[in-house]
Amino acid sequence: MRIDIVTAFPDLVRGPLEYSILRRARMRGLVDIRVHDLRDYTTDRHRQIDDYPYGGGSGMVLKPEPIFRCIEAIQAEAARQGQTIDEVIYLTPDGQVFTQELATRLSLCQQLILLAGHYKGVDQRVRDALVTMELSIGDYVLSGGELPALVVVDAIVRLIPGVLGDASSALSDSFQDGLLDAPVYTRPAVYRGMAVPEVLLSGDHQRIAAWREAQRLEKTRQRRPDLLEKLELTTNDE
């Protein structure tokens, strides 16, 4: 899988790619992540990538020219190599909310382009002509789309077969099947008077599975009843 990240602040993106699961996935050749600096696609000596908004107002807007040049260059390279770009994703607060279900679907793609907005966003013509999907990681506003882009990349890459040492780990994560995850414990069995639930020490895998399922349902009921309602609606539709 290949992921291209288009940004005005490449160093903000490159750092996290050098650690943990993302680094291991890249080193093992399971994902190819490339970061593109928008300033490399400017033509003026000041390498200007933003300008004032038409009609007035505060803030700056990312100009269309460098974005078009960058994304079209990536598309042209993909075409020469016979690759398919599945989605051009723009990270924006007014986009569709990113979910585990969507992460799973995107993890099956061949190539993705992620465009990180900044300042007041990008010129609308970029969204109209180039972007195929707009994503938000929550109902709040950040300084730019770089951190959301990294969130999306991390959520997708860990689902690629072979990235995690234990493939079943991702399948049991919260939201993977519509429920939150059960509590987890490790050694020691008793710490400061707090004991691990007896069932987890029993070695009875059937009882353990039943306990975990009950815990998942109860946690979801308490913290995210909306997820249970959604799950019930889906079951009834089937």
Secondary structure, DSSP 8 states (H G I E B T S, - for coil): -EEEEEES-HHHHHGGGGSHHHHHHHHTTS-EEEEEEGGGG--STT---EE--TT--SS-EE-HHHHHHHHHHHHHHHHHTT----EEEEEEEEEEE--HHHHHHHTT-SEEEEEE-BTT-B-HHHHHHT-SEEEESSSS--SBSHHHHHHHHHHHHTTSTTSSSSHHHHHTSTTTTSS-------S-SEETTEE--GGGGS--HHHHHHHHHHHHHHHHHHH-HHHHHHHHHHHHH-
